[in-house]
Amino acid sequence: MLSAPELIMILVVGLVVFGPGKLPELARSLGKGVREFKKATNALSQAINAPEQAPVQQQATAQPQAQQPAPTAPEPAVNAAAEQPASKEASKPAAPAYQAPTQESVRQQIQEQAEKKAE
């Protein structure tokens, strides 16, 4: 912790270097930066320490995906190209264009990568 004479010396040097007009602006921007940093660290620590709770809808959609077997070999390009237009027209995505990954999906991806490396 800084003592009073040290703080006064820092303020005097800051006043001389930056001038009286720029010093309040620098202090304000420094305060905003510190506030944003604290907010980000608090949000991150809450996200890490929060118990794992997923909404019921996400759990219901995540379980069927986990039960589906992964494709073993890619299909020939001719068949895939013929099926793509029909599948795009038949099924419209109900979910938004981007869905943030959940902790469970990240764990599954890590587990799949570890299994591939083990093979």
TORDOLO-963977 format. One record per residue: residue number from 1; x, y, z of N, C-alpha, C, O, CB in turn. Coordinates in pm, whole numbers, plus 32768, in hexadecimal, padded with zeros to 4 digits. Glycine has a CB too. Example, Ala and Ser with C-alpha at 12.3 -4.5 7.8 and 13.67 -1.06 7.14 Angstrom:
BEGIN
+-----+------+------+------+-------+-------+-------+------+------+------+------+------+------+-------+-------+-------+
:   i : n_px : n_py : n_pz : ca_px : ca_py : ca_pz : c_px : c_py : c_pz : o_px : o_py : o_pz : cb_px : cb_py : cb_pz :
+-----+------+------+------+-------+-------+-------+------+------+------+------+------+------+-------+-------+-------+
:   1 : 8527 : 7DC7 : 830C :  84CE :  7E3E :  830C : 8528 : 7EB6 : 830C : 8590 : 7EB4 : 834E :  846B :  7E41 :  8389 :
:   2 : 8505 : 7F1F : 82C4 :  8557 :  7F96 :  82CA : 850A : 8003 : 8313 : 853D : 8072 : 8324 :  8580 :  7FC4 :  823C :
+-----+------+------+------+-------+-------+-------+------+------+------+------+------+------+-------+-------+-------+
//
This chain:
BEGIN
+-----+------+------+------+-------+-------+-------+------+------+------+------+------+------+-------+-------+-------+
:   i : n_px : n_py : n_pz : ca_px : ca_py : ca_pz : c_px : c_py : c_pz : o_px : o_py : o_pz : cb_px : cb_py : cb_pz :
+-----+------+------+------+-------+-------+-------+------+------+------+------+------+------+-------+-------+-------+
:   1 : 8054 : 7F8B : 8000 :  8000 :  8000 :  8000 : 8059 : 807B : 8000 : 80C0 : 8080 : 8043 :  7FA0 :  8000 :  8079 :
:   2 : 802F : 80DE : 7FB4 :  807C :  8159 :  7FAA : 8057 : 81B7 : 801D : 7FE3 : 81C0 : 8045 :  8065 :  819D :  7F22 :
:   3 : 80BB : 81FB : 804F :  80A1 :  825B :  80BB : 807B : 82E2 : 807D : 8082 : 82F4 : 8004 :  811E :  826A :  8119 :
:   4 : 8053 : 8340 : 80D2 :  8024 :  83C3 :  80A4 : 8090 : 8410 : 8058 : 8072 : 8447 : 7FEE :  7FF4 :  8415 :  8119 :
:   5 : 810D : 8418 : 808A :  8172 :  8464 :  803F : 818D : 8427 : 7FB4 : 81A7 : 846F : 7F54 :  81F6 :  8469 :  808F :
:   6 : 8188 : 83A2 : 7FAA :  819F :  8362 :  7F28 : 812E : 8382 : 7EC6 : 8147 : 839B : 7E50 :  81AC :  82CA :  7F39 :
:   7 : 80B2 : 8382 : 7EF7 :  8041 :  83A4 :  7EA0 : 8049 : 8435 : 7E71 : 802D : 8453 : 7DFD :  7FBD :  838C :  7EEA :
:   8 : 806F : 848F : 7ECB :  807C :  851C :  7EA7 : 80E8 : 852D : 7E3E : 80D7 : 857A : 7DDF :  809C :  8571 :  7F23 :
:   9 : 8158 : 84E7 : 7E4D :  81C5 :  84F0 :  7DEC : 8199 : 84BC : 7D63 : 81BB : 84F8 : 7CFD :  823F :  84A1 :  7E1E :
:  10 : 814E : 8450 : 7D60 :  811C :  8419 :  7CE2 : 80BD : 847C : 7C9F : 80C4 : 8491 : 7C26 :  80D4 :  8391 :  7CF9 :
:  11 : 8063 : 84BA : 7CED :  8007 :  851D :  7CB6 : 804F : 8598 : 7C7F : 802A : 85CB : 7C16 :  7FA3 :  8548 :  7D20 :
:  12 : 80B7 : 85C7 : 7CC4 :  8103 :  863B :  7C96 : 814B : 861A : 7C14 : 814B : 866B : 7BB7 :  8169 :  8668 :  7D02 :
:  13 : 8189 : 85A4 : 7C0B :  81CE :  857C :  7B90 : 8169 : 856F : 7B1E : 8184 : 859A : 7AAE :  821B :  84F7 :  7BA4 :
:  14 : 80F5 : 8534 : 7B3A :  808D :  8528 :  7AD4 : 805B : 85AF : 7AA6 : 8041 : 85C2 : 7A2F :  801A :  84D7 :  7B08 :
:  15 : 804E : 860D : 7B01 :  8021 :  8695 :  7AE0 : 8087 : 86DA : 7A87 : 8063 : 871F : 7A28 :  8008 :  86E7 :  7B60 :
:  16 : 8107 : 86C9 : 7AA7 :  8171 :  8709 :  7A58 : 8179 : 86CB : 79CD : 8187 : 8712 : 7969 :  81FA :  86FD :  7AA0 :
:  17 : 8170 : 8648 : 79C5 :  8181 :  8602 :  7945 : 8107 : 8618 : 78EB : 8119 : 8638 : 7876 :  8197 :  856C :  795C :
:  18 : 808F : 8607 : 791E :  8018 :  860A :  78CA : 7FCF : 868F : 78CB : 7F84 : 86AB : 786D :  7FBB :  859F :  78F6 :
:  19 : 7FE1 : 86E1 : 792E :  7F9E :  8762 :  7934 : 7F17 : 8759 : 7978 : 7EDE : 86ED : 7984 :  7F8D :  879B :  78A8 :
:  20 : 7EE3 : 87CC : 79A5 :  7E67 :  87CB :  79F2 : 7DEC : 87A8 : 799E : 7D89 : 8778 : 79D5 :  7E52 :  8852 :  7A32 :
:  21 : 7DEE : 87BE : 791C :  7D79 :  87A1 :  78C9 : 7D6E : 870D : 78A6 : 7CFF : 86D8 : 7899 :  7D80 :  87F2 :  7849 :
:  22 : 7DDE : 86CA : 7898 :  7DDE :  863F :  786C : 7DD5 : 85DE : 78E2 : 7DAB : 856C : 78CF :  7E5A :  8622 :  781A :
:  23 : 7DFD : 8607 : 7958 :  7E03 :  85AD :  79CD : 7D7A : 8574 : 79F3 : 7D71 : 84FC : 7A0C :  7E3E :  85F6 :  7A43 :
:  24 : 7D0D : 85C4 : 79FA :  7C8A :  858A :  7A1B : 7C5A : 8525 : 79B2 : 7C1C : 84C1 : 79D4 :  7C23 :  85F9 :  7A2A :
:  25 : 7C77 : 8541 : 7933 :  7C50 :  84E5 :  78C9 : 7C9B : 8460 : 78D6 : 7C61 : 83F5 : 78C4 :  7C6B :  8524 :  783E :
:  26 : 7D1C : 8466 : 78F5 :  7D6B :  83EC :  7909 : 7D39 : 839C : 7982 : 7D30 : 8322 : 797E :  7DFE :  840F :  791A :
:  27 : 7D1A : 83E5 : 79ED :  7CE7 :  83A1 :  7A65 : 7C61 : 835E : 7A49 : 7C48 : 82EF : 7A77 :  7CDA :  8405 :  7ADA :
:  28 : 7C0B : 83A1 : 79FD :  7B88 :  8369 :  79DA : 7B98 : 82EB : 7985 : 7B56 : 8286 : 799F :  7B33 :  83D2 :  798F :
:  29 : 7BEE : 82F0 : 7921 :  7C01 :  827C :  78CB : 7C45 : 8209 : 7918 : 7C26 : 8195 : 7900 :  7C55 :  82A1 :  7850 :
:  30 : 7C9E : 822A : 7973 :  7CDD :  81C3 :  79C6 : 7C75 : 8182 : 7A20 : 7C76 : 8108 : 7A32 :  7D4F :  81FF :  7A19 :
:  31 : 7C1C : 81D3 : 7A5A :  7BB1 :  819D :  7AAF : 7B53 : 8143 : 7A61 : 7B2A : 80DB : 7A93 :  7B62 :  820E :  7AEE :
:  32 : 7B30 : 816C : 79E5 :  7ADA :  8118 :  7992 : 7B1F : 8094 : 7970 : 7AE0 : 802A : 7971 :  7AB4 :  8161 :  7911 :
:  33 : 7B9F : 809A : 7953 :  7BEA :  8021 :  7933 : 7BEF : 7FC0 : 79A8 : 7BDC : 7F48 : 7997 :  7C76 :  8044 :  7908 :
:  34 : 7C09 : 7FF6 : 7A1F :  7C0D :  7FA2 :  7A97 : 7B84 : 7F66 : 7AB3 : 7B79 : 7EF2 : 7AD9 :  7C3E :  7FF3 :  7B11 :
:  35 : 7B1B : 7FB6 : 7AA2 :  7A93 :  7F86 :  7AB8 : 7A6F : 7F15 : 7A57 : 7A36 : 7EAF : 7A7F :  7A2E :  7FFA :  7AAA :
:  36 : 7A91 : 7F26 : 79D7 :  7A76 :  7EBD :  7974 : 7AC6 : 7E3F : 7991 : 7A93 : 7DD0 : 7981 :  7A97 :  7EF0 :  78E6 :
:  37 : 7B42 : 7E51 : 79BD :  7B95 :  7DDD :  79DF : 7B59 : 7D90 : 7A54 : 7B52 : 7D15 : 7A51 :  7C24 :  7E09 :  7A00 :
:  38 : 7B2D : 7DD7 : 7ABB :  7AEE :  7D95 :  7B2F : 7A6E : 7D4E : 7B06 : 7A53 : 7CDF : 7B33 :  7AD1 :  7DFB :  7B9E :
:  39 : 7A1F : 7D90 : 7AB0 :  79A2 :  7D53 :  7A83 : 79BD : 7CD3 : 7A35 : 7978 : 7C6F : 7A47 :  7954 :  7DB7 :  7A2B :
:  40 : 7A23 : 7CD6 : 79DF :  7A44 :  7C60 :  798F : 7A7A : 7BEE : 79E7 : 7A57 : 7B7A : 79D2 :  7AAB :  7C84 :  7924 :
:  41 : 7ACF : 7C0F : 7A49 :  7B04 :  7BA6 :  7A9F : 7A98 : 7B6B : 7AF8 : 7A97 : 7AF3 : 7B11 :  7B76 :  7BDD :  7AF5 :
:  42 : 7A3A : 7BBF : 7B27 :  79CB :  7B8B :  7B78 : 7972 : 7B30 : 7B25 : 7948 : 7AC6 : 7B55 :  7978 :  7BFE :  7BB2 :
:  43 : 7955 : 7B58 : 7AAA :  7901 :  7B04 :  7A54 : 7946 : 7A7F : 7A35 : 7905 : 7A16 : 7A34 :  78E1 :  7B4F :  79D0 :
:  44 : 79C7 : 7A84 : 7A1E :  7A11 :  7A09 :  7A01 : 7A15 : 79AE : 7A7A : 7A02 : 7935 : 7A6D :  7A9E :  7A29 :  79D3 :
:  45 : 7A2F : 79E4 : 7AEF :  7A34 :  7991 :  7B67 : 79AB : 7958 : 7B89 : 79A2 : 78E7 : 7BB9 :  7A69 :  79E2 :  7BDE :
:  46 : 793F : 79A4 : 7B71 :  78B9 :  796F :  7B87 : 7899 : 7901 : 7B24 : 7858 : 789E : 7B48 :  7851 :  79DE :  7B7C :
:  47 : 78C5 : 7910 : 7AA9 :  78AB :  78A8 :  7A44 : 78F7 : 7828 : 7A66 : 78C4 : 77BB : 7A4F :  78D3 :  78DA :  79B9 :
:  48 : 796E : 7835 : 7A9A :  79BD :  77BF :  7ABD : 7988 : 777D : 7B3A : 797F : 7702 : 7B41 :  7A51 :  77E5 :  7AD0 :
:  49 : 7964 : 77CC : 7B9E :  793A :  7796 :  7C1E : 78A6 : 7773 : 7C25 : 787A : 7732 : 7C84 :  795A :  77F6 :  7C8A :
:  50 : 7858 : 779D : 7BC3 :  77C8 :  7783 :  7BC5 : 77AE : 76ED : 7BB5 : 77F5 : 76AA : 7B69 :  7780 :  77D3 :  7B56 :
:  51 : 774B : 76B9 : 7BFB :  772A :  762C :  7BE8 : 76F7 : 7616 : 7B5A : 76BF : 7670 : 7B1B :  76BF :  75FD :  7C4F :
:  52 : 770D : 759F : 7B2A :  76E9 :  7580 :  7AA1 : 7652 : 756F : 7A97 : 761C : 7508 : 7ABF :  7732 :  7500 :  7A70 :
:  53 : 760F : 75D2 : 7A62 :  757E :  75CD :  7A52 : 755E : 75F9 : 79C4 : 757E : 7669 : 799B :  7536 :  7627 :  7ABB :
:  54 : 751E : 75A1 : 7979 :  74F5 :  75C2 :  78F2 : 745D : 75C8 : 78F0 : 741C : 757C : 7937 :  752B :  755B :  788C :
:  55 : 7424 : 7620 : 78A0 :  7393 :  7624 :  7895 : 735D : 759F : 7862 : 73A4 : 7553 : 7820 :  7367 :  7695 :  7838 :
:  56 : 72E1 : 7584 : 7882 :  72A3 :  7505 :  785E : 72A3 : 74F0 : 77C7 : 72B8 : 7480 : 7799 :  7214 :  74FF :  7893 :
:  57 : 728E : 7559 : 777B :  728B :  754D :  76EA : 7313 : 7525 : 76B4 : 731C : 74D2 : 765A :  725E :  75D1 :  76AA :
:  58 : 737E : 755E : 76E9 :  7404 :  753B :  76BA : 7426 : 74AC : 76DE : 7466 : 7466 : 768F :  746C :  759A :  76F5 :
:  59 : 73FD : 747E : 7755 :  7418 :  73F4 :  777B : 73D0 : 7394 : 771E : 7407 : 732E : 76F7 :  73F0 :  73DB :  780C :
:  60 : 7355 : 73B5 : 76FA :  7307 :  735D :  76A3 : 7345 : 7356 : 7618 : 7343 : 72EB : 75DA :  7276 :  738D :  769A :
:  61 : 737B : 73C3 : 75E7 :  73B8 :  73C1 :  7562 : 7444 : 7387 : 7565 : 7471 : 734E : 7502 :  73BB :  744C :  7527 :
:  62 : 748B : 7394 : 75D4 :  7513 :  7362 :  75DC : 7517 : 72CA : 75E7 : 7573 : 728C : 75B2 :  755B :  73A1 :  7651 :
:  63 : 74B8 : 728D : 762A :  74BB :  71FD :  763D : 74AA : 71B0 : 75BB : 74F5 : 7151 : 75A6 :  744F :  71D4 :  769D :
:  64 : 744D : 71D1 : 7561 :  7443 :  7186 :  74E4 : 74C0 : 7193 : 748F : 74E6 : 7134 : 744A :  73CB :  71B3 :  7495 :
:  65 : 7502 : 7206 : 7492 :  757B :  7217 :  7444 : 75EA : 71BD : 7478 : 7639 : 7188 : 7429 :  75A8 :  72A8 :  7446 :
:  66 : 75F2 : 71AB : 74FA :  765B :  7158 :  7534 : 7644 : 70C5 : 7514 : 76A4 : 7078 : 750D :  7662 :  716C :  75CB :
:  67 : 75C8 : 709C : 7500 :  75AA :  7010 :  74E7 : 75BF : 6FEB : 7456 : 75CC : 6F74 : 7437 :  751E :  6FF1 :  7510 :
:  68 : 75C2 : 704A : 73FB :  75D4 :  702B :  736E : 7663 : 6FFF : 7355 : 76C0 : 7041 : 7383 :  75AF :  70A3 :  7316 :
:  69 : 7677 : 6F91 : 730D :  7700 :  6F67 :  72F0 : 7741 : 6FC3 : 728A : 76FE : 6FF8 : 7231 :  7703 :  6ED6 :  72BD :
:  70 : 77C1 : 6FD7 : 7298 :  7809 :  702C :  723B : 781E : 6FE1 : 71B8 : 7831 : 6F68 : 71BA :  7891 :  7059 :  7277 :
:  71 : 781A : 7026 : 7146 :  7830 :  6FE1 :  70C7 : 78BD : 6FAA : 70C0 : 791C : 6FEE : 70E8 :  7815 :  7040 :  7051 :
:  72 : 78CA : 6F31 : 708F :  794D :  6EF0 :  708B : 799A : 6F15 : 700F : 7A14 : 6F24 : 7016 :  793E :  6E5C :  7093 :
:  73 : 7958 : 6F23 : 6F9E :  799D :  6F46 :  6F22 : 794A : 6FAE : 6ED8 : 78CF : 6FA9 : 6EDC :  79B5 :  6EC8 :  6ECA :
:  74 : 798C : 700C : 6E95 :  7940 :  706F :  6E4A : 78FD : 702F : 6DD0 : 7933 : 6FD2 : 6D94 :  799C :  70E3 :  6E1E :
:  75 : 7888 : 7061 : 6DAF :  7840 :  702D :  6D3C : 7881 : 705F : 6CBC : 78C7 : 70C4 : 6CBF :  77AB :  7056 :  6D40 :
:  76 : 786D : 701B : 6C4D :  78A6 :  704A :  6BCF : 7870 : 70D5 : 6BAD : 7800 : 70F8 : 6BD1 :  7886 :  6FE7 :  6B5C :
:  77 : 78C0 : 7122 : 6B68 :  789D :  71AD :  6B48 : 7823 : 71B4 : 6AEE : 77D6 : 7214 : 6AF8 :  7912 :  71F4 :  6B06 :
:  78 : 780F : 7154 : 6A98 :  779D :  7156 :  6A3B : 771B : 714A : 6A89 : 76BD : 7196 : 6A70 :  77A9 :  70E4 :  69D4 :
:  79 : 7713 : 70ED : 6AE8 :  7699 :  70DB :  6B36 : 7680 : 7154 : 6B91 : 760D : 717F : 6BA0 :  76A3 :  705B :  6B8B :
:  80 : 76E7 : 718B : 6BCB :  76D7 :  71FC :  6C25 : 76A5 : 7276 : 6BD8 : 7652 : 72C1 : 6C0B :  775B :  721C :  6C6C :
:  81 : 76D8 : 728B : 6B60 :  76AF :  72FF :  6B10 : 761E : 72F0 : 6AE5 : 75D5 : 7354 : 6ADD :  770A :  730F :  6A96 :
:  82 : 75F2 : 7277 : 6AC8 :  7569 :  7262 :  6A9D : 7508 : 7272 : 6B11 : 7496 : 729E : 6AFD :  7559 :  71D7 :  6A60 :
:  83 : 7532 : 7250 : 6B8A :  74D9 :  7256 :  6BFD : 74D2 : 72E0 : 6C3D : 7470 : 7300 : 6C80 :  7504 :  71F1 :  6C62 :
:  84 : 7537 : 7332 : 6C2B :  753B :  73B4 :  6C6C : 74C6 : 740E : 6C48 : 7489 : 7444 : 6CA3 :  75BA :  73F9 :  6C4B :
:  85 : 74A3 : 7422 : 6BC9 :  7433 :  747C :  6BAD : 73B1 : 744C : 6BEA : 7362 : 749D : 6C1A :  7423 :  748C :  6B18 :
:  86 : 7399 : 73CA : 6BE8 :  731C :  7396 :  6C1F : 7318 : 73A8 : 6CB6 : 72B0 : 73CD : 6CED :  730B :  7302 :  6BFB :
:  87 : 7388 : 7390 : 6CF9 :  7389 :  739C :  6D8A : 7380 : 742D : 6DB6 : 7345 : 7449 : 6E1F :  7406 :  735C :  6DC4 :
:  88 : 73B8 : 748A : 6D6B :  73B0 :  7517 :  6D8E : 7321 : 7549 : 6D82 : 72F2 : 7596 : 6DD6 :  740D :  756A :  6D35 :
:  89 : 72DB : 751E : 6D1A :  7252 :  7549 :  6D07 : 71F4 : 7509 : 6D6D : 7196 : 7549 : 6D9C :  7224 :  7529 :  6C7A :
:  90 : 720F : 748B : 6D8E :  71B5 :  7440 :  6DE5 : 71BD : 746F : 6E76 : 7157 : 7477 : 6EBB :  71D4 :  73AD :  6DDD :
:  91 : 7235 : 748D : 6EA4 :  7242 :  74B1 :  6F32 : 727C : 753D : 6F3F : 72EE : 7556 : 6F16 :  729A :  744B :  6F7C :
:  92 : 7230 : 7596 : 6F77 :  725D :  761D :  6F94 : 728F : 761E : 7024 : 724C : 75E7 : 707C :  71EB :  7687 :  6F7E :
:  93 : 7302 : 765B : 7040 :  7333 :  765D :  70C9 : 72DA : 76B1 : 7123 : 72BE : 7725 : 7105 :  73C2 :  7692 :  70CE :
:  94 : 72AD : 7676 : 7190 :  7258 :  76BD :  71EF : 72AD : 770E : 7251 : 727E : 7770 : 728A :  71FF :  765B :  723B :
:  95 : 732A : 76E5 : 7263 :  7384 :  7727 :  72C0 : 73C0 : 77A2 : 727D : 73BF : 77AC : 7202 :  73F2 :  76C7 :  72F1 :
:  96 : 73F5 : 7800 : 72CB :  7436 :  7874 :  7290 : 74B4 : 784A : 7243 : 74E3 : 77DA : 7251 :  745A :  78DB :  72FD :
:  97 : 74E7 : 78A5 : 71F3 :  755B :  7886 :  719F : 75D4 : 785E : 71F4 : 7620 : 7805 : 71CC :  757F :  78FF :  7148 :
:  98 : 75E7 : 789C : 7265 :  7657 :  787A :  72BD : 7621 : 785D : 7347 : 75D5 : 78AB : 7380 :  76C1 :  78EB :  72C1 :
:  99 : 764B : 77EC : 737C :  7626 :  77C9 :  7405 : 76A7 : 77B5 : 7453 : 76FB : 7764 : 742C :  75CA :  7749 :  7409 :
: 100 : 76B5 : 77FD : 74BF :  772F :  77F6 :  750E : 7740 : 776A : 7546 : 76DF : 772B : 756F :  772C :  785E :  7580 :
: 101 : 77BD : 7738 : 7549 :  77D3 :  76B2 :  757D : 77B9 : 76AC : 7613 : 77D6 : 770B : 765D :  7862 :  7684 :  755F :
: 102 : 7783 : 763C : 763F :  776A :  7628 :  76CD : 77DF : 75DD : 7709 : 7833 : 75A8 : 76C0 :  76E6 :  75DC :  76E4 :
: 103 : 77E6 : 75D8 : 778B :  7851 :  758E :  77CE : 784D : 74FC : 77A7 : 78B6 : 74BD : 7793 :  7847 :  759D :  7866 :
: 104 : 77D6 : 74C5 : 779D :  77C8 :  7437 :  777B : 77FA : 741C : 76EE : 783E : 73B8 : 76D8 :  7736 :  740B :  7788 :
: 105 : 77DA : 7473 : 768D :  7807 :  745B :  7605 : 789F : 7467 : 75FB : 78DE : 741D : 75AF :  77C5 :  74BE :  75A5 :
: 106 : 78DA : 74C3 : 7647 :  796B :  74D1 :  7646 : 79AC : 7455 : 7683 : 7A11 : 7424 : 7650 :  7996 :  7550 :  7692 :
: 107 : 7972 : 7422 : 76EF :  79A8 :  73A8 :  772C : 79A0 : 7332 : 76CC : 79FC : 72E1 : 76C5 :  795C :  7386 :  77AE :
: 108 : 7932 : 7329 : 7681 :  7924 :  72BC :  7620 : 798D : 72C8 : 75B3 : 79C7 : 7264 : 758A :  7898 :  72BC :  75E3 :
: 109 : 79A5 : 7341 : 7583 :  7A09 :  7354 :  751B : 7A94 : 732E : 754E : 7AE1 : 72F0 : 7505 :  7A08 :  73E4 :  74EB :
: 110 : 7AB4 : 7354 : 75C9 :  7B36 :  7333 :  7601 : 7B43 : 729D : 7611 : 7BAE : 7265 : 75F5 :  7B4A :  7378 :  7688 :
: 111 : 7ADA : 725B : 763C :  7ADB :  71CB :  764D : 7AED : 7186 : 75C5 : 7B39 : 7126 : 75BB :  7A5A :  719B :  7691 :
: 112 : 7AA9 : 71B6 : 755D :  7AB6 :  717C :  74D8 : 7B44 : 718D : 74A4 : 7B7A : 7131 : 7467 :  7A52 :  71BB :  7477 :
: 113 : 7B80 : 7201 : 74BB :  7C09 :  7219 :  748E : 7C6A : 71BD : 74D6 : 7CC8 : 718A : 749A :  7C30 :  72AC :  74A5 :
: 114 : 7C53 : 71A8 : 7558 :  7CAB :  7151 :  75A5 : 7C9E : 70C1 : 7573 : 7D02 : 7079 : 756D :  7C89 :  7158 :  763D :
: 115 : 7C25 : 7097 : 7550 :  7C12 :  7010 :  751C : 7C55 : 6FFE : 7495 : 7C8E : 6F95 : 7479 :  7B7D :  6FF0 :  7510 :
: 116 : 7C50 : 7066 : 7441 :  7C94 :  705D :  73BE : 7D2A : 7054 : 73CF : 7D6C : 700A : 7386 :  7C70 :  70D7 :  7368 :
: 117 : 7D61 : 709F : 742E :  7DF1 :  7099 :  7446 : 7E1C : 7013 : 7480 : 7E8A : 6FE3 : 7466 :  7E1C :  7109 :  74A4 :
: 118 : 7DC3 : 6FD5 : 74CE :  7DE2 :  6F54 :  750C : 7DE4 : 6EE5 : 74A4 : 7E2A : 6E81 : 74B7 :  7D7E :  6F33 :  757A :
: 119 : 7D9A : 6EF4 : 7438 :  7D92 :  6E8B :  73D2 : 7E0A : 6E80 : 737F : 7E10 : 6E2C : 7325 :  7D20 :  6EA2 :  737A :
+-----+------+------+------+-------+-------+-------+------+------+------+------+------+------+-------+-------+-------+
//
